[in-house]
Structure formats: C-alpha cells, structure tokens
C-alpha cells in the first residue's frame, strides 16, 4: 500500500516511528507492519499507542471504580450504568450480563473475557475499547461508536451492530458472525481478519482490499 509504505521505508532507514495526523493511521500502519513481519516497527507502534492510551486514561474521570462494580455484582443489586462515565476501567472477566450501558461513555474500557450476554450498548461510546474473548450473545450495539475498538475471539451470536460505527476498528476471529446484524454498520478504515465477508451483509465496507488472512476496508480515495 503506497499510502503507508513510505513510512515503512523511512523506518527501515532511520528506525523512527512516523508522526501521523490521525490515530487510526497508526492502526493501518500496524497492520502493514504485521503483514510484512517487521517485528521492530510493530513493537514500537504498540509502545507508542500504549503510552498514548495510558496518557489518555490518566485524564479520564470515571464515575465508578472496578471495585465499585464488583461490589454491585456481589450485592446482587440491579446494575444500570445508563449514561454514566466508566472510561478507563478494567472490567475484564466480570459477569456483566443484562447490564444497561446505553449512552454510557466507555472509552478505553477493557471488557476482555467478560460475560456481556444480553447487555445493551445502545448509543454508547466505546472508543479504543478492548473486547477480547468476551461473550456478546444477544448484545445490542445499536448506533454505538466503537472507533478503534479491538474485537478479538468474541462470540457475536445474535449481536446487533446496526448503524454502529466501527471505523478503524480491528475485528479478528469473531464467532457466529452469520447470526449478527451489521446492517448500515460503518466499517471503513477497519481491519478484518478470519471473518467471513459474506456475514457482513448490509455493512458499509468501502473498498475491500485483501491483507494476510483478512482484508482492510478503505475509503475510495485511499486506493492508488
């Protein structure tokens, strides 16, 4: 991809990670580096993005802590986080079934390994969220913003992503995508790996370009 390969050449010359205007461009460059097995560049991009995320999380002001959430679970209280700010929390491996996260701000939240069956994320903001090996059965992400989110090895049985924005997101090895609803979901600038393209019927994919075991959805003006 000529759009990013000049950055790869520059890195090969002076071993410096380029300064890009948009964060999603780093995700695209990272996919190119992984495809060409440039381990050094891959590690440096990860380190750069992790530092940036840490800096962002430090500035976030969540309404609750992980301990608060665990105490709610242990008390068997009805949990509704509709409209709350939970940004930056580590909610990995928790049982969060049937919880209402609608309209919540969930930036940089880690849901990896969590049970989110029947949870609602309608109109929620999940930028940079990590959702790895999580149960998303019957989850609704209607109109949710998942910009630059990571969805790996998750169970999407009957999940609803209608009109959700997955711009610059990374989708890998997702299960039961044939039962999920991606109608009008925006996947342009996202990277998709080990996912059947036919299961994304109705999604806005832009121009699909093969890359490794998957494909990258690009804007038409990015194709050279």
N, C-alpha and C positions, 0 to 999 in steps of 0.2 A: 504494500500500500504506500504509494508515493507521499500521501499526506503525512505519514509518520516515519517513513524510512529515513528521511533526512535527519531526524532526531537520533535514530539508531546509529547512523554513520557518525554523527557528532559525538555520541557516547563512545563509540569504538575508538575515536581519535583522542578525546581528552577525558573520558570516564566521568563526565559531568551530567547529572540528570537535568534535562532542559526545564526552563520555566515556561509553563503553558498558561494561557489565559483562563481556561475553564478546567475545573477538576475532572470532568468526565473525559477530557482528552487524555489524562493520565491513565484512566481505566482502559481506554482504547490502545494506548501505547503499551500498557502492561500486557494486554492480550497478544500484541505483536511480539513482544519480548519473550513471552512464554512459548509462542508458536515456534520461534527461531532458537529456543533453548538458550537464551542469553541470561544465564543464571545471575551474573553480577548486576546487570541492569534490572532484572526482576526484583532482586533483593533491595536494591537502592530505591526503586519506586515504592515498594511496600513500606520501607522505612520512612520515606518522605510522607506517604499518605497516613501512616500510623501516627507520626508526630503531629501532623495537621489535625487528625481526629482527636488526639489527646488534648491539643490546644483548644479545640472547639468544645469538647466535653467539659473542660475546666471552666468554661464561660457559661455553661448551662446551669439553670436553676430549677431542678425538678421539684415537684410538689411533694413527692414521697421518696423514700429510700428503698433499697431491696429488702432491708429488714422490715420496713413497714408493710410491704407487700406480703412477705412470708407470714407476718403476724395476722394479717387479714385472712390468709388461707387457713392458718391453724385455728382461728376463731370461728371458722365456718360462716363468717359474715358474708352477706351479699356484696360482691365487689362490682362497682361501676366506676370506671375511670373516664367517663364521657367528658371530653373537653379538657381534661387535666394535662399538665405538662409532666411527662415521665422521661424526658430526654436524658440520654446518657446512662440509664440504668442497665445493670446486668440482670436480666430476668431469665437467664438460661436455666433449663432443666426444671422449671416450675410447672405446676399444674394450673393452667390459666384457662380452663375450659369454660365456655359460655360467658366470658367476660366481655363487657361492652367498652371498647376502646374508641368508639365513634368520636370523631372530631378532636381526638387527643393529639398532642404533639409528642411523637415518639422518635425523635431524631437520635441517631446513634445508639438506639436500644439494641441489646443482644437478646434475641429470642431462641438462640440455638439450643436444640434438644428439648424445647418446651412443648407441652401439650396445649395446643390452642384450638382444639376441636370446638366448633360452633361459636367461636369468638367473632365479634363484629369490629371491623376496622373501617366502617363507612366514613368517608371523608377525612380519614386520619392522615397525619403527615408522618411518614416513615422514612425520611431521607437518611441514607447511609446505614440503614438498619441491617443487622446480620440475622438471617433466618436459616440456620443450617440444621439438617436432620430433625426438623420440627414437624409436628402433626398439625396440618392446616385443613383437616377434614371439615367440610361444611362452613369454612370461614368465608366471611364477606369482606372483600377489599373494594367494594363499590366506590368509584371515584377517589380512591386513596392515592396518595402521592408516595411512590416508592423509588424516588430518584436515587440512583447509585446504590440501591439496596442489593444485598447478596442473598440469593435464594438457592441453596445447595441441598440436594438429597432430601427435599421436603415432600410430604405426602399431600397432594393437592386434590384428593378425592372430593368432587362436588364443590370445590372452592370457586368463588365468584370474583373475578378481576375485571368485571365490566366497567369500561371507561376509566380504569386505573391508569396512572402514569408510571411506567417502568423505564423511563428514559435513563440511559447509561447504567441500567441495572445489569447484574450478572446472574444468569439462570443456568443451573447445571444439574444434570441428572435428577430431574424432578419426576416424581411418581404420579401416575394416574392423571396426567395432563389431558387425556382423552375425555375425562369427565368434567374438567374445569371449564369455566366460561371466560373467554378472553375477548368477548365482543367489544370493539372500539377501544381496547387497551392499547396504550401508546408504548411501543417497544423500540422506537427508532433510537439509534445510538447505543442499543443494548447488545450484550454478547450472550449467545445461547449455545449451550453445549450438551450433547446427549439428550436432546429433547426433540420429539418428532414435530417437524414443521407443520404437518397436517393437523396437529392438535391445536394449533394457534389460529384456527379459522375465525375470521372477523377482526383479528387484531391489526393494528396499524404498524406494519413492519418496515415500510420504506423499501429500499433496495437491499435485498438479501445477498450477502457475499460469503462464500464458504471460507472457513478458517478452522483448521485442525479437525476435531470431531464435531464441530458445530458450525455456526455462522454468525456473522455480525450484521446487524440491521443498520444501514447507513442512510443518511439524507442523500437525495439525488445529486445535490451539488458537491458532495464529497467524492463522487465517483469520477475518476480521471481515465 
